[in-house]
């Protein structure tokens, strides 16, 4: 649920502002809304230092944790100097690495010409002996002018490396190779020396890993200082009184008022107004909070005045995951991968809910696979006589009708929730009307797409639903204005209700495609393995592995596209959730390493 917030104003003597913010940082309760844009020399200097440290830490992160350096430098107190040195080493290393690529290219080109000194060639040219280097096709050698001295050095495919000497400038119709800057041996020696220097730089960089913790601690300290000065510089000021504006959870109001009394601050708490930019704080029981990693990944935060759909999101997202993956084998793979990830990296992850979420999602895929008789495909199980636990789930029409039912139920819950929040206002009846319309649309979808008979109850549902929406969408004394508002709502939303219910058929379509791909690769492998020799067996195994790996990789992507869409777009459009909120982030001192 979304926690109710209070808007607060703190009034503090200007000379006590620094100490007051220290105390507020310890409390970590107030989401600050800046009165002025934070700026100043302190913030600029902190940002410069942060950039410097972030660059140094980013460079060191490429060198792992352990060091193989021969010499460990003694630590210096001045981390700015250390950072500049690390950045300088990286620049030098990158320059040498880039030049080594150029050297390797030159060595590849001139290796076939032998070792010679370009300075001697230039000396001969100054004395009137022109020596040039060409790569000439073998079949064109006979076309060269007769008054030149041609020396074949080596051959490379259809080309011949040729040295041409003459006493005058003669054009032979081929592009001259640019003379290298140094001899082949010089280039090789330079490359060897640069490689040695690069190794020394790598070792020196590894040696600087001893500063990793110091740099992390310095970065955390600077971030604390940045937050502090941002709040300090963002405070309003009037007659030597500094004032701070922000928001706190309602259950923190007593704590803050008590602190204000103890420290001599002036405090005013108010109910937020409709136009206020109130941050959103969501608190839910543990089983509902499991959906938090998905919302965080998608950067979705409900507005303060919107619904927190987390309870229904976790329930229906799990159902959608099971139906879209639809294979007990794949669910088992996801479960084992999640178990391995938790054991391997769990100690690094502060919020463990992501692992528990994937356990639930994996079990949903396993359960749906068992119900439909799908374990790395369906056909091979049917061929050996294994039937699904619920045979009717092999009936395409039944599964499509089930998808429409899930859609109607999902969207009805959205309007039902809104109706409960609006009650006892008459506008709640309009939401009830939309529930009737959605179930009428459910019967209509079954009739149009599956060939079922449209029931008489469906007609009564659509008539009663339209009447309720028409008269109670915007109830007011003027009946004609109320009807006009109702007509406008119906015109905008009636067709959308039909398309939204029908869109849940994607659960059937994507699940069917997953099974079809699995069965296709199984059949392909079975056809290959009939030959019976060792090589075809290996190929068949590879076909099965590649085919199912494709499904295992694409499965979560389909859930993100379709499973999330049904919750975030279809459901939220009916629940009037626009996700236009921003998270409650109180000003607090971060724990430093």
C-alpha positions as CSV (number, residue, x, y, z in Angstrom):
1,X,0.0,0.0,0.0
2,X,1.0,3.6,-0.5
3,X,1.9,5.2,2.8
4,X,0.1,8.4,3.6
5,X,2.5,11.4,3.8
6,X,2.7,14.7,5.6
7,X,4.1,17.9,4.2
8,X,6.4,19.6,6.7
9,X,8.2,22.9,7.1
10,X,11.2,23.2,9.5
11,X,12.3,26.6,10.6
12,X,15.9,26.8,11.9
13,X,18.2,29.7,12.9
14,X,20.6,30.2,10.1
15,X,23.7,29.7,12.4
16,X,22.2,26.4,13.5
17,X,21.4,25.1,10.1
18,X,24.5,23.0,9.8
19,X,24.0,21.2,13.1
20,X,20.3,20.7,12.4
21,X,21.0,19.0,9.0
22,X,23.5,16.7,10.7
23,X,20.7,15.6,13.1
24,X,18.2,15.3,10.2
25,X,20.7,13.2,8.3
26,X,20.9,10.8,11.3
27,X,17.1,10.5,11.5
28,X,16.7,9.8,7.7
29,X,13.0,10.8,7.6
30,X,12.6,13.9,5.5
31,X,12.2,13.7,1.7
32,X,13.5,17.2,1.0
33,X,12.0,19.5,-1.6
34,X,14.5,22.2,-2.4
35,X,13.3,25.8,-2.1
36,X,16.3,27.0,-4.2
37,X,18.4,25.2,-6.8
38,X,21.5,23.8,-4.9
39,X,24.7,25.4,-6.1
40,X,27.9,26.8,-4.7
41,X,31.6,26.3,-4.5
42,X,31.4,23.3,-2.1
43,X,29.1,21.4,-4.4
44,X,31.3,22.1,-7.5
45,X,34.4,21.0,-5.6
46,X,32.7,17.8,-4.4
47,X,31.5,17.0,-8.0
48,X,35.1,17.4,-9.3
49,X,36.5,15.1,-6.7
50,X,33.7,12.6,-7.3
51,X,34.4,12.5,-11.1
52,X,38.1,12.0,-10.3
53,X,37.5,9.1,-7.9
54,X,34.9,7.5,-10.2
55,X,37.4,7.5,-13.1
56,X,40.1,6.0,-10.9
57,X,37.7,3.3,-9.5
58,X,36.5,2.5,-12.9
59,X,40.0,2.0,-14.2
60,X,41.0,-0.2,-11.2
61,X,37.8,-2.3,-11.5
62,X,39.3,-3.9,-14.7
63,X,42.1,-5.4,-12.7
64,X,40.1,-7.6,-10.4
65,X,40.7,-8.0,-6.7
66,X,44.0,-9.8,-6.4
67,X,47.4,-8.3,-7.3
68,X,50.4,-10.0,-8.9
69,X,52.5,-6.9,-8.8
70,X,56.1,-7.4,-7.6
71,X,56.2,-4.1,-5.7
72,X,53.4,-2.8,-3.5
73,X,53.5,1.0,-3.1
74,X,53.3,2.5,0.3
75,X,49.9,4.2,0.9
76,X,49.7,8.0,0.6
77,X,47.2,10.1,2.4
78,X,46.5,12.3,-0.7
79,X,44.0,10.3,-2.7
80,X,43.8,13.1,-5.3
81,X,47.4,12.4,-6.3
82,X,46.7,8.7,-6.4
83,X,43.7,9.2,-8.7
84,X,45.7,11.5,-11.0
85,X,48.5,8.9,-11.2
86,X,46.1,6.0,-11.9
87,X,44.4,8.1,-14.7
88,X,47.8,9.0,-16.1
89,X,48.9,5.4,-16.1
90,X,45.7,4.5,-18.0
91,X,46.3,7.2,-20.6
92,X,49.9,6.0,-21.1
93,X,48.8,2.4,-21.4
94,X,46.1,3.2,-24.0
95,X,48.6,5.2,-26.0
96,X,51.1,2.4,-26.1
97,X,48.3,-0.2,-26.9
98,X,47.1,1.9,-29.8
99,X,50.6,2.4,-31.1
100,X,51.3,-1.4,-30.8
101,X,48.4,-2.0,-33.1
102,X,50.0,0.3,-35.6
103,X,53.4,-1.4,-35.1
104,X,52.0,-4.8,-35.7
105,X,50.4,-3.7,-38.9
106,X,53.7,-2.3,-40.1
107,X,55.5,-5.4,-39.2
108,X,52.9,-7.5,-41.0
109,X,53.4,-5.3,-44.1
110,X,57.2,-5.0,-44.1
111,X,58.1,-8.4,-42.7
112,X,58.1,-9.9,-46.2
113,X,60.6,-7.2,-47.4
114,X,63.4,-8.1,-45.0
115,X,65.3,-5.8,-42.7
116,X,66.6,-2.6,-44.1
117,X,67.3,0.9,-42.8
118,X,64.9,3.5,-44.2
119,X,67.6,6.2,-43.5
120,X,69.9,4.6,-46.1
121,X,67.1,4.6,-48.7
122,X,66.6,8.3,-48.1
123,X,70.3,8.9,-48.3
124,X,70.4,7.2,-51.8
125,X,67.4,9.3,-52.9
126,X,69.3,12.5,-52.0
127,X,72.2,11.3,-54.3
128,X,69.8,10.9,-57.2
129,X,69.1,7.1,-56.9
130,X,65.4,6.8,-56.6
131,X,64.3,3.6,-54.8
132,X,60.7,2.8,-54.4
133,X,58.6,-0.1,-53.1
134,X,55.5,-1.6,-54.9
135,X,53.2,-4.5,-54.8
136,X,52.6,-5.5,-58.4
137,X,50.4,-8.3,-59.8
138,X,52.5,-11.1,-61.3
139,X,50.9,-10.9,-64.7
140,X,51.7,-7.2,-64.9
141,X,55.5,-7.5,-64.4
142,X,56.2,-7.8,-68.1
143,X,54.5,-4.5,-68.8
144,X,56.9,-2.4,-66.7
145,X,59.3,0.1,-68.5
146,X,62.6,-1.5,-69.6
147,X,64.8,1.4,-68.3
148,X,64.2,0.6,-64.6
149,X,66.0,-1.8,-62.3
150,X,63.4,-4.2,-60.8
151,X,64.2,-6.5,-57.9
152,X,61.7,-9.1,-56.8
153,X,61.8,-9.3,-53.0
154,X,59.0,-11.8,-52.2
155,X,55.6,-12.9,-53.3
156,X,52.3,-12.7,-51.5
157,X,49.5,-14.5,-53.3
158,X,48.9,-12.9,-56.7
159,X,51.1,-10.0,-55.8
160,X,54.9,-9.6,-56.0
161,X,56.8,-7.3,-53.6
162,X,59.1,-5.4,-55.8
163,X,61.9,-2.8,-55.3
164,X,62.3,-0.4,-58.2
165,X,65.4,1.6,-58.7
166,X,65.8,4.4,-61.3
167,X,67.8,7.6,-61.8
168,X,64.8,9.7,-62.8
169,X,61.2,10.0,-61.7
170,X,59.2,7.3,-63.7
171,X,55.5,6.5,-63.3
172,X,54.9,2.8,-63.6
173,X,51.2,2.9,-63.0
174,X,51.1,1.4,-59.5
175,X,50.7,2.9,-56.1
176,X,54.0,3.3,-54.2
177,X,54.2,2.0,-50.7
178,X,55.1,4.7,-48.1
179,X,58.6,4.2,-46.7
180,X,58.5,3.0,-43.0
181,X,59.8,5.3,-40.3
182,X,62.2,2.7,-39.0
183,X,63.7,-0.7,-39.9
184,X,61.9,-4.0,-39.3
185,X,64.3,-4.8,-36.5
186,X,63.7,-1.3,-35.0
187,X,59.9,-1.9,-35.2
188,X,60.2,-5.3,-33.5
189,X,62.4,-3.9,-30.8
190,X,60.1,-1.0,-30.2
191,X,57.1,-3.3,-30.0
192,X,59.0,-5.5,-27.5
193,X,59.9,-2.5,-25.4
194,X,56.4,-1.1,-25.5
195,X,55.0,-4.5,-24.5
196,X,57.4,-4.6,-21.5
197,X,56.4,-1.1,-20.5
198,X,52.7,-2.1,-20.8
199,X,53.3,-5.0,-18.5
200,X,55.0,-2.8,-16.0
201,X,52.0,-0.4,-16.1
202,X,49.6,-3.3,-15.6
203,X,51.6,-4.4,-12.6
204,X,51.8,-0.9,-11.2
205,X,48.0,-0.6,-11.8
206,X,47.4,-3.8,-9.9
207,X,49.6,-2.6,-7.1
208,X,47.2,0.4,-6.7
209,X,44.4,-2.0,-5.9
210,X,45.4,-1.5,-2.3
211,X,43.6,1.9,-2.6
212,X,40.3,0.4,-3.7
213,X,38.7,0.5,-0.2
214,X,40.1,3.9,0.5
215,X,38.6,5.2,-2.8
216,X,35.3,3.6,-2.1
217,X,35.2,5.1,1.4
218,X,36.2,8.5,0.0
219,X,33.4,8.3,-2.7
220,X,30.8,7.4,0.0
221,X,32.0,10.3,2.1
222,X,31.8,12.7,-0.8
223,X,28.3,11.5,-1.7
224,X,27.3,12.2,1.9
225,X,28.8,15.7,1.7
226,X,27.1,16.3,-1.6
227,X,23.7,15.3,-0.2
228,X,24.3,17.5,2.8
229,X,25.4,20.6,0.9
230,X,22.6,20.1,-1.6
231,X,20.0,20.3,1.2
232,X,21.9,23.1,2.9
233,X,22.1,25.2,-0.3
234,X,18.6,24.3,-1.3
235,X,17.1,25.7,1.9
236,X,15.1,29.0,1.9
237,X,16.3,32.0,3.9
238,X,14.4,34.8,5.4
239,X,15.5,37.2,8.2
240,X,18.3,34.9,9.4
241,X,15.8,32.0,9.6
242,X,16.6,29.0,7.3
243,X,13.6,26.9,6.4
244,X,13.3,23.5,4.9
245,X,10.4,22.0,3.1
246,X,9.7,18.3,2.6
247,X,7.6,15.2,3.2
248,X,7.6,12.5,5.8
249,X,5.5,9.3,6.3
250,X,2.6,9.9,8.7
251,X,4.0,7.4,11.2
252,X,7.2,9.4,11.4
253,X,5.5,12.7,12.3
254,X,5.6,12.2,16.1
255,X,9.3,11.4,16.0
256,X,10.1,14.5,14.0
257,X,8.0,16.8,16.2
258,X,9.7,15.4,19.2
259,X,13.1,16.1,17.7
260,X,12.0,19.6,16.8
261,X,11.0,20.4,20.3
262,X,14.3,19.0,21.7
263,X,16.4,21.0,19.3
264,X,14.4,24.2,19.3
265,X,13.3,24.0,15.7
266,X,10.0,25.4,14.4
267,X,7.9,22.8,12.7
268,X,4.6,22.9,10.8
269,X,2.9,19.7,9.4
270,X,0.2,19.9,6.8
271,X,-1.9,17.5,4.6
272,X,-0.5,17.6,1.1
273,X,-2.6,19.4,-1.5
274,X,-3.6,17.9,-4.8
275,X,-1.0,20.0,-6.7
276,X,1.9,19.1,-4.4
277,X,4.6,16.9,-5.8
278,X,4.4,14.2,-3.1
279,X,6.9,11.3,-3.2
280,X,5.6,7.7,-3.1
281,X,6.5,5.3,-0.4
282,X,5.2,1.8,-0.9
283,X,5.0,-0.7,2.0
284,X,3.7,-4.2,1.6
285,X,3.8,-7.6,3.3
286,X,6.8,-9.7,2.3
287,X,4.8,-11.9,-0.2
288,X,3.6,-8.8,-2.1
289,X,7.0,-7.0,-1.9
290,X,8.5,-9.8,-4.1
291,X,7.3,-7.9,-7.1
292,X,9.4,-4.9,-6.2
293,X,12.5,-6.0,-8.3
294,X,10.3,-6.1,-11.5
295,X,8.9,-2.6,-10.8
296,X,12.4,-1.4,-10.0
297,X,13.8,-2.9,-13.3
298,X,11.0,-1.1,-15.2
299,X,11.4,2.1,-13.2
300,X,7.7,2.1,-12.4
301,X,6.5,4.2,-9.4
302,X,2.8,4.8,-8.9
303,X,1.8,8.4,-8.2
304,X,1.0,9.3,-4.6
305,X,-2.8,9.6,-5.4
306,X,-2.8,6.4,-7.5
307,X,-3.4,2.8,-6.6
308,X,-0.7,0.5,-5.5
309,X,-1.4,-2.5,-7.7
310,X,1.4,-4.7,-6.3
311,X,-0.9,-7.3,-4.7
312,X,-2.7,-8.0,-8.1
313,X,0.5,-7.5,-10.0
314,X,2.4,-10.3,-8.2
315,X,-0.6,-12.7,-8.5
316,X,-1.4,-12.2,-12.2
317,X,2.3,-11.8,-13.2
318,X,2.9,-15.2,-11.8
319,X,0.0,-16.7,-13.7
320,X,1.1,-15.0,-16.9
321,X,4.6,-16.3,-16.4
322,X,3.4,-19.8,-16.0
323,X,1.2,-19.7,-19.1
324,X,3.7,-17.9,-21.3
325,X,6.6,-20.3,-20.4
326,X,4.2,-23.2,-20.2
327,X,6.8,-26.0,-19.8
328,X,7.7,-27.9,-16.7
329,X,11.1,-28.6,-18.0
330,X,11.9,-25.0,-18.6
331,X,10.5,-24.1,-15.2
332,X,12.9,-26.6,-13.7
333,X,15.8,-25.1,-15.6
334,X,14.9,-21.6,-14.3
335,X,14.6,-23.0,-10.8
336,X,18.0,-24.6,-10.9
337,X,19.6,-21.5,-12.5
338,X,18.1,-19.3,-9.8
339,X,19.3,-21.7,-7.1
340,X,22.9,-21.6,-8.5
341,X,22.8,-17.7,-8.9
342,X,21.7,-17.4,-5.3
343,X,24.5,-19.6,-4.0
344,X,27.0,-18.0,-6.3
345,X,26.1,-14.3,-6.0
346,X,23.5,-14.1,-3.2
347,X,26.0,-12.7,-0.7
348,X,26.5,-9.7,-3.0
349,X,22.8,-8.9,-3.3
350,X,21.3,-6.9,-0.5
351,X,17.7,-7.5,-1.5
352,X,17.1,-11.2,-1.7
353,X,13.5,-10.9,-2.9
354,X,14.5,-11.3,-6.5
355,X,15.6,-14.9,-5.9
356,X,12.4,-15.7,-4.1
357,X,10.4,-14.1,-6.9
358,X,12.0,-16.4,-9.4
359,X,11.4,-19.4,-7.3
360,X,7.7,-18.6,-7.4
361,X,7.7,-17.9,-11.1
362,X,9.6,-21.1,-11.8
363,X,7.0,-23.1,-9.8
364,X,4.2,-21.5,-11.8
365,X,5.8,-22.6,-15.1
366,X,6.3,-26.1,-13.6
367,X,2.7,-26.3,-12.4
368,X,1.3,-25.2,-15.8
369,X,3.6,-27.6,-17.6
370,X,2.3,-30.5,-15.4
371,X,-1.3,-29.5,-16.0
372,X,-0.8,-29.3,-19.8
373,X,1.6,-32.3,-20.0
374,X,4.5,-30.2,-21.3
375,X,8.1,-31.1,-20.4
376,X,10.5,-29.9,-23.1
377,X,7.6,-30.2,-25.5
378,X,4.3,-32.1,-25.7
379,X,4.4,-34.4,-28.7
380,X,7.0,-36.8,-27.4
381,X,5.1,-37.3,-24.1
382,X,1.9,-38.1,-26.0
383,X,3.8,-40.5,-28.2
384,X,4.9,-42.6,-25.2
385,X,1.4,-42.5,-23.7
386,X,1.8,-39.8,-21.0
387,X,-1.3,-37.6,-20.9
388,X,-1.7,-34.1,-19.2
389,X,-3.2,-33.9,-15.8
390,X,-5.9,-31.6,-17.2
391,X,-6.6,-32.9,-20.8
392,X,-9.0,-30.1,-21.6
393,X,-6.0,-27.7,-21.6
394,X,-5.1,-29.3,-25.0
395,X,-8.3,-27.9,-26.4
396,X,-7.3,-24.6,-28.2
397,X,-10.9,-23.2,-27.9
398,X,-11.0,-23.8,-24.2
399,X,-7.6,-22.2,-23.5
400,X,-8.6,-19.2,-25.6
401,X,-11.8,-18.9,-23.6
402,X,-9.8,-19.2,-20.4
403,X,-7.5,-16.3,-21.6
404,X,-10.6,-14.2,-22.2
405,X,-11.9,-15.1,-18.7
406,X,-8.6,-14.2,-17.1
407,X,-8.7,-10.9,-18.9
408,X,-12.2,-10.1,-17.9
409,X,-11.5,-11.1,-14.3
410,X,-8.3,-9.0,-14.3
411,X,-10.0,-5.9,-15.7
412,X,-13.0,-6.3,-13.5
413,X,-10.8,-6.3,-10.4
414,X,-9.4,-2.9,-11.6
415,X,-12.9,-1.4,-11.8
416,X,-14.0,-3.1,-8.6
417,X,-11.1,-1.7,-6.7
418,X,-11.9,1.7,-8.0
419,X,-15.5,1.3,-7.0
420,X,-14.6,0.4,-3.4
421,X,-12.4,3.5,-3.1
422,X,-15.1,5.8,-4.5
423,X,-17.9,4.3,-2.4
424,X,-20.3,5.6,-1.1
425,X,-20.1,8.2,-3.8
426,X,-22.5,7.6,-6.8
427,X,-19.6,7.5,-9.2
428,X,-18.8,4.0,-7.8
429,X,-21.9,2.8,-9.6
430,X,-20.2,3.8,-12.9
431,X,-17.3,1.5,-12.1
432,X,-19.8,-1.3,-11.3
433,X,-21.3,-0.6,-14.8
434,X,-17.9,-1.1,-16.4
435,X,-17.6,-4.5,-14.6
436,X,-20.9,-5.4,-16.3
437,X,-19.7,-4.2,-19.7
438,X,-16.4,-6.1,-19.4
439,X,-18.3,-9.4,-18.7
440,X,-20.6,-8.7,-21.6
441,X,-17.5,-8.1,-23.8
442,X,-16.2,-11.5,-22.5
443,X,-19.3,-13.2,-23.9
444,X,-19.0,-11.2,-27.1
445,X,-15.4,-12.3,-27.6
446,X,-16.4,-15.9,-27.2
447,X,-19.2,-15.5,-29.7
448,X,-17.2,-13.6,-32.4
449,X,-13.9,-15.5,-32.1
450,X,-14.8,-18.9,-30.8
451,X,-18.3,-19.4,-32.3
452,X,-20.2,-19.6,-28.9
453,X,-23.7,-18.5,-28.6
454,X,-24.1,-15.0,-27.1
455,X,-26.2,-15.5,-24.0
456,X,-29.2,-13.5,-22.9
457,X,-27.3,-12.6,-19.7
458,X,-24.8,-10.8,-21.9
459,X,-27.4,-8.5,-23.3
460,X,-28.7,-7.6,-19.8
461,X,-25.1,-7.0,-18.7
462,X,-24.3,-4.6,-21.5
463,X,-27.7,-2.7,-21.1
464,X,-27.3,-2.4,-17.3
465,X,-23.7,-1.5,-17.6
466,X,-24.3,1.2,-20.2
467,X,-27.1,2.7,-18.1
468,X,-24.9,2.9,-15.0
469,X,-21.9,4.4,-16.9
470,X,-24.2,6.8,-18.7
471,X,-25.8,8.3,-15.6
472,X,-23.1,8.0,-12.9
473,X,-19.7,8.6,-14.7
474,X,-20.0,12.2,-13.6
475,X,-23.1,12.5,-11.4
476,X,-24.4,16.1,-11.1
477,X,-27.7,17.9,-10.6
478,X,-28.1,18.7,-14.3
479,X,-29.1,15.3,-15.7
480,X,-28.3,16.3,-19.3
481,X,-24.7,17.2,-18.4
482,X,-24.4,13.9,-16.5
483,X,-25.6,12.0,-19.6
484,X,-23.2,14.0,-21.8
485,X,-20.3,13.1,-19.6
486,X,-21.4,9.5,-19.6
487,X,-21.7,9.4,-23.4
488,X,-18.2,10.8,-23.8
489,X,-16.8,8.1,-21.4
490,X,-18.6,5.3,-23.3
491,X,-17.4,6.6,-26.7
492,X,-13.8,6.6,-25.5
493,X,-13.7,3.4,-23.6
494,X,-16.2,0.9,-25.0
495,X,-14.2,-0.3,-27.9
496,X,-11.0,-0.3,-25.8
497,X,-12.7,-2.6,-23.3
498,X,-13.3,-5.2,-26.1
499,X,-9.8,-5.0,-27.5
500,X,-8.3,-5.1,-24.0
501,X,-10.2,-8.4,-23.1
502,X,-9.3,-9.9,-26.5
503,X,-5.6,-8.9,-26.0
504,X,-5.3,-11.5,-23.3
505,X,-5.3,-14.2,-26.0
506,X,-1.6,-13.4,-26.3
507,X,-1.2,-15.8,-23.3
508,X,-2.5,-18.6,-25.5
509,X,-0.6,-17.6,-28.7
510,X,2.8,-17.1,-27.1
511,X,2.5,-20.3,-25.0
512,X,1.5,-22.2,-28.1
513,X,4.5,-20.9,-30.1
514,X,6.8,-22.0,-27.3
515,X,5.4,-25.5,-27.4
516,X,5.5,-25.6,-31.2
517,X,9.2,-24.6,-31.3
518,X,10.0,-27.3,-28.7
519,X,8.1,-30.0,-30.6
520,X,9.7,-28.9,-33.9
521,X,13.2,-29.3,-32.6
522,X,12.3,-32.6,-30.9
523,X,10.9,-33.9,-34.2
524,X,14.0,-32.6,-36.1
525,X,16.3,-34.4,-33.7
526,X,14.2,-37.6,-33.9
527,X,14.4,-37.6,-37.7
528,X,18.2,-37.2,-37.6
529,X,18.8,-39.8,-34.9
530,X,17.0,-42.5,-37.0
531,X,20.2,-43.0,-39.0
532,X,21.7,-44.4,-35.9
533,X,25.4,-43.6,-36.3
534,X,27.5,-41.8,-33.7
535,X,27.8,-38.6,-35.6
536,X,24.1,-38.2,-36.2
537,X,23.4,-38.9,-32.5
538,X,25.7,-36.0,-31.6
539,X,24.1,-33.7,-34.1
540,X,20.6,-34.7,-32.8
541,X,21.7,-33.9,-29.2
542,X,23.0,-30.5,-30.4
543,X,19.8,-29.8,-32.2
544,X,17.8,-30.5,-29.1
545,X,20.1,-28.4,-26.9
546,X,20.1,-25.4,-29.3
547,X,16.3,-25.6,-29.8
548,X,15.4,-25.7,-26.1
549,X,18.1,-23.1,-25.3
550,X,16.4,-20.8,-27.7
551,X,13.1,-21.2,-25.9
552,X,14.7,-20.8,-22.5
553,X,16.3,-17.5,-23.6
554,X,13.3,-16.1,-25.4
555,X,10.8,-17.2,-22.6
556,X,11.7,-14.4,-20.1
557,X,11.8,-11.9,-22.9
558,X,8.2,-12.8,-23.9
559,X,7.2,-12.5,-20.2
560,X,8.7,-9.0,-20.1
561,X,6.9,-8.0,-23.3
562,X,3.5,-9.6,-22.8
563,X,3.2,-10.5,-19.1
564,X,4.3,-7.0,-18.0
565,X,2.2,-5.3,-20.7
566,X,-1.0,-6.9,-19.5
567,X,-0.4,-5.6,-16.0
568,X,1.1,-2.2,-16.8
569,X,-1.0,-1.2,-19.8
570,X,-4.3,-3.1,-20.0
571,X,-4.9,-3.4,-16.3
572,X,-3.5,0.0,-15.3
573,X,-5.5,1.8,-18.0
574,X,-8.7,0.5,-16.4
575,X,-7.4,1.2,-12.9
576,X,-6.3,4.8,-13.9
577,X,-2.7,4.1,-12.8
578,X,-0.3,6.2,-14.9
579,X,2.9,5.5,-13.0
580,X,3.7,9.2,-12.9
581,X,5.1,9.1,-9.3
582,X,8.6,9.3,-7.9
583,X,10.1,7.3,-5.0
584,X,10.4,8.6,-1.5
585,X,14.1,9.2,-0.9
586,X,14.7,10.7,2.6
587,X,17.8,12.8,3.3
588,X,20.0,10.5,5.4
589,X,23.7,9.9,6.0
590,X,24.8,6.8,4.1
591,X,26.8,4.3,6.0
592,X,30.5,4.6,5.0
593,X,32.9,1.7,4.5
